[in-house]
């Protein structure tokens, strides 16, 4: 397992011409991996980014943003097609920069739409068919693809490890797995350890923050239980701190109305130290 952080702690959108220094800074905090998002206005110089990652010996993961206009489960084929095109682009960029995994909430959206059982099953089938094709593309470029599980306020289709496991099992592609996040799990799961064990051998990616999105270790989550479950399923991917800066776009979208730490550096530095102690020791 490698411990790292998402650059959303500092910036949104990510730009290589402005933010490469953050990668070096993360390395100085003890990070073993870095994550950034491919927002539509992100600017990524793949060669420059790959060079810095290699110089710092850091792993890398990317986050994609699908949403209602790119939902891979949508009944409108044109919307699914846009989502597929975006996903393939993100997989290509991931390969170019040397990232090992692309992840994101690829199916379902936020809002107030209630899905009947029949519609839900149809949309799960559409998502699985989309993921089967994307799994093939992921295999071709050498990148894995994670299905991120979000809470009920942010997604109306995939909220639990059980639902994600059903989708991934239906997809049945070795390059497609599950991405769990402790913040969302705290809202939706009865037992975080059981959710991790249910994801099991298809747990590809893991996001870490405490119950209130503060630095890991500063809330009420039972990190010993989390660590034991990750060890039990032999998880060997990235464990990435995901938090946000209230002064940038993603911070506002995540409803960060005031700082949750003394500084972004505090979140990354203290979180990395904590996670290394509880998850890898």
C-alpha positions as MATLAB code, in Angstrom:
seq = 'XXXXXXXXXXXXXXXXXXXXXXXXXXXXXXXXXXXXXXXXXXXXXXXXXXXXXXXXXXXXXXXXXXXXXXXXXXXXXXXXXXXXXXXXXXXXXXXXXXXXXXXXXXXXXXXXXXXXXXXXXXXXXXXXXXXXXXXXXXXXXXXXXXXXXXXXXXXXXXXXXXXXXXXXXXXXXXXXXXXXXXXXXXXXXXXXXXXXXXXXXXXXXXXXXXXXXXXXXXXXXXXXXXXXXXXXXXXXXXXXXXXXXXXXXXXXXXXXXXXXXXXXXXXXXXXXXXXXXXXXX';
ca = [
       0.000    0.000    0.000;
       1.194    3.505   -0.854;
       0.045    6.631    1.001;
      -0.579    9.888   -0.836;
      -2.839   12.900   -1.275;
      -5.121   14.526   -3.831;
      -4.070   17.990   -4.989;
      -7.653   19.207   -4.424;
      -6.375   19.911   -0.919;
      -4.728   22.907   -2.591;
      -6.019   23.613   -6.093;
      -8.848   23.262   -8.609;
      -8.269   22.951  -11.509;
      -4.815   21.357  -11.676;
      -2.303   22.932  -14.081;
       1.173   21.578  -14.662;
       2.479   25.051  -15.517;
       1.559   26.274  -12.014;
       1.291   23.336   -9.645;
       4.181   20.912  -10.187;
       5.783   22.340   -7.040;
       2.990   20.718   -5.023;
       4.191   17.285   -6.110;
       7.661   17.986   -4.775;
       6.125   19.355   -1.599;
       4.038   16.215   -1.124;
       7.165   14.115   -1.494;
       8.812   16.134    1.287;
       5.860   15.254    3.536;
       6.510   11.552    2.989;
       3.935   10.910    0.247;
       4.367    7.855   -1.943;
       1.653    8.805   -4.448;
      -0.072   11.889   -5.796;
      -3.548   12.296   -7.267;
      -5.122   15.024   -9.359;
      -8.372   15.495  -11.250;
      -8.958   15.900  -14.954;
     -11.425   18.758  -14.686;
     -12.466   20.094  -18.079;
     -10.178   23.110  -17.731;
      -7.226   21.227  -16.265;
      -3.975   21.796  -18.149;
      -1.700   18.768  -18.236;
       1.719   18.665  -19.846;
       2.106   14.886  -19.727;
       5.844   14.834  -20.354;
       6.597   17.434  -17.685;
       4.335   15.734  -15.153;
       5.724   12.279  -15.856;
       9.262   13.586  -15.488;
       8.557   15.064  -12.039;
       6.764   11.920  -10.882;
       9.706    9.787  -11.962;
      12.242   12.147  -10.376;
      10.347   12.026   -7.086;
       9.616    8.272   -7.397;
       5.901    8.857   -6.800;
       2.954    6.773   -7.885;
       0.015    8.571   -9.480;
      -3.754    8.257   -9.767;
      -6.228   10.390  -11.710;
      -9.833   11.308  -10.949;
     -12.371   11.875  -13.710;
     -15.577   13.907  -13.384;
     -18.522   12.420  -15.255;
     -21.768   13.977  -14.009;
     -25.189   14.159  -15.694;
     -23.869   14.976  -19.169;
     -21.466   11.996  -19.238;
     -23.277    9.431  -17.085;
     -22.332    5.947  -18.315;
     -25.621    4.543  -16.997;
     -27.906    7.049  -18.708;
     -30.777    5.780  -20.845;
     -29.826    8.329  -23.515;
     -27.183    6.715  -25.706;
     -25.731   10.092  -26.717;
     -24.939   10.876  -23.082;
     -23.307    7.485  -22.598;
     -21.288    8.066  -25.765;
     -19.978   11.367  -24.384;
     -19.092    9.609  -21.157;
     -17.232    6.894  -23.034;
     -15.275    9.433  -25.071;
     -14.321   11.344  -21.933;
     -13.328    8.148  -20.111;
     -11.094    7.025  -22.975;
      -9.449   10.451  -23.030;
      -8.832   10.227  -19.284;
      -7.384    6.720  -19.629;
      -5.057    7.945  -22.381;
      -3.882   10.876  -20.249;
      -3.391    8.517  -17.313;
      -1.151    6.316  -19.425;
       0.760    9.320  -20.781;
       1.630   10.663  -17.321;
       2.422    7.207  -15.922;
      -0.606    6.883  -13.616;
      -1.654    3.349  -12.736;
      -5.348    4.019  -12.124;
      -8.176    6.294  -13.259;
     -11.177    6.513  -11.009;
     -14.429    8.418  -10.566;
     -18.184    8.256  -10.165;
     -18.951    6.949  -13.630;
     -22.622    6.025  -13.138;
     -25.498    7.877  -11.495;
     -25.861   11.522  -10.539;
     -26.881   13.683   -7.608;
     -30.265   15.340   -7.315;
     -33.740   14.086   -6.469;
     -34.593   11.571   -9.188;
     -36.014    8.355   -7.714;
     -35.211    5.266   -9.772;
     -37.687    2.402   -9.932;
     -36.328   -1.128   -9.618;
     -36.733   -1.701  -13.351;
     -35.030    1.565  -14.313;
     -32.227    0.933  -11.824;
     -31.533   -2.491  -13.328;
     -31.565   -1.054  -16.837;
     -29.103    1.624  -15.858;
     -26.827   -0.846  -14.081;
     -26.804   -2.915  -17.281;
     -25.931    0.131  -19.377;
     -23.122    0.975  -16.955;
     -21.756   -2.570  -17.084;
     -21.781   -2.585  -20.884;
     -19.948    0.751  -20.927;
     -17.398   -0.502  -18.398;
     -16.760   -3.673  -20.378;
     -15.711   -1.560  -23.353;
     -13.678    0.771  -21.171;
     -12.022   -2.193  -19.503;
     -10.706   -3.230  -22.893;
      -9.356    0.259  -23.547;
      -7.830    0.325  -20.066;
      -6.083   -2.964  -20.791;
      -4.712   -1.598  -24.049;
      -3.142    1.447  -22.356;
      -2.101   -0.362  -19.163;
      -4.281    1.515  -16.660;
      -6.877    0.227  -14.202;
     -10.335    1.811  -13.847;
     -12.098    2.331  -10.512;
     -15.834    2.815   -9.914;
     -16.095    5.370   -7.121;
     -18.842    4.914   -4.529;
     -20.493    8.175   -3.400;
     -23.067    8.909   -0.720;
     -26.791    9.437   -1.295;
     -26.451   13.221   -1.563;
     -24.075   12.945   -4.512;
     -25.250    9.856   -6.403;
     -28.584    8.101   -6.934;
     -27.282    4.752   -8.247;
     -24.123    3.467   -6.526;
     -23.943    4.290   -2.802;
     -22.555    1.164   -1.144;
     -19.813   -1.406   -1.584;
     -22.502   -4.025   -2.215;
     -23.979   -2.037   -5.117;
     -20.523   -1.380   -6.545;
     -19.612   -5.060   -6.238;
     -22.744   -6.044   -8.145;
     -21.847   -3.633  -10.959;
     -18.204   -4.713  -11.107;
     -19.120   -8.402  -11.011;
     -21.610   -7.843  -13.841;
     -18.910   -6.007  -15.805;
     -16.526   -8.907  -15.226;
     -13.346   -7.280  -16.511;
     -10.013   -7.595  -14.755;
      -9.192   -3.917  -15.295;
     -12.400   -2.638  -13.645;
     -12.729   -2.502   -9.863;
     -14.094   -0.567   -6.888;
     -13.015    2.716   -5.337;
     -14.121    3.215   -1.707;
     -13.919    6.453    0.283;
     -14.105    6.565    4.085;
     -16.127    9.807    4.082;
     -18.883    8.344    1.915;
     -18.690    4.954    3.656;
     -19.266    6.644    7.018;
     -22.642    7.866    5.717;
     -23.806    4.740    3.884;
     -22.214    1.631    5.373;
     -23.211   -0.185    8.558;
     -19.650   -1.386    9.090;
     -16.669    0.054    7.233;
     -14.619   -3.105    7.731;
     -17.361   -5.286    6.259;
     -17.662   -2.948    3.246;
     -13.935   -3.256    2.582;
     -14.106   -7.042    2.910;
     -17.081   -7.138    0.509;
     -15.100   -5.187   -2.093;
     -12.301   -7.662   -1.436;
     -10.194   -8.632   -4.418;
     -11.716   -5.935   -6.642;
     -10.893   -3.053   -4.298;
      -8.676   -1.014   -6.619;
      -8.503    2.382   -4.901;
      -9.081    3.928   -1.469;
      -9.737    7.521   -0.382;
      -9.065    8.574    3.189;
     -10.515   11.429    5.194;
     -12.243   11.441    8.523;
     -15.999   11.526    9.016;
     -16.135   15.318    8.550;
     -13.574   15.523    5.702;
     -10.902   16.733    8.087;
      -7.439   15.222    8.363;
      -7.518   11.438    8.910;
      -7.329   10.715   12.628;
      -9.135   13.866   13.754;
     -12.677   12.508   13.729;
     -14.596    9.487   14.990;
     -13.760    6.887   12.340;
     -12.378    3.593   13.650;
      -9.096    3.479   11.757;
      -7.956    0.270   13.433;
     -11.002   -1.486   11.960;
     -10.247    0.031    8.541;
      -6.597   -1.015    8.705;
      -7.451   -4.565    9.738;
      -9.927   -4.957    6.874;
      -7.488   -3.551    4.293;
      -4.861   -5.966    5.557;
      -7.327   -8.849    5.475;
      -8.150   -8.306    1.782;
      -4.435   -7.761    1.056;
      -5.067   -4.299   -0.389;
      -1.938   -3.070   -2.180;
      -3.171    0.029   -4.013;
      -3.036    3.711   -3.099;
      -4.614    5.188    0.034;
      -5.144    8.825   -0.891;
      -6.123   11.690    1.398;
      -9.005   13.562   -0.204;
     -10.024   16.884    1.251;
     -10.741   20.293   -0.250;
      -9.805   23.945   -0.090;
     -12.779   26.275    0.529;
     -11.081   28.930   -1.607;
     -11.272   26.977   -4.880;
     -14.044   25.614   -7.104;
     -14.080   22.031   -5.831;
     -14.148   23.275   -2.270;
     -17.373   25.139   -2.982;
     -18.874   22.157   -4.799;
     -18.009   19.999   -1.772;
     -19.715   22.565    0.505;
     -16.561   23.662    2.289;
     -17.659   26.994    3.713;
     -14.759   27.416    6.122;
     -11.268   25.932    6.473;
     -11.196   22.547    8.185;
      -7.510   22.781    9.038;
      -4.858   25.364    9.751;
      -3.600   25.036    6.169;
      -3.633   22.624    3.205;
      -0.090   21.662    4.168;
      -1.319   20.646    7.623;
      -3.919   18.292    6.106;
      -1.383   16.613    3.829;
       1.546   16.432    6.252;
      -0.387   15.289    9.328;
      -2.604   12.967    7.317;
       0.322   11.190    5.662;
       2.067   10.685    9.009;
      -1.144    9.297   10.550;
      -2.012    6.963    7.675;
       1.502    5.566    7.488;
       1.320    4.768   11.178;
      -2.148    3.163   11.229;
      -2.365    1.557    7.782;
       1.143    0.369    7.012;
       2.886   -0.223   10.343;
];
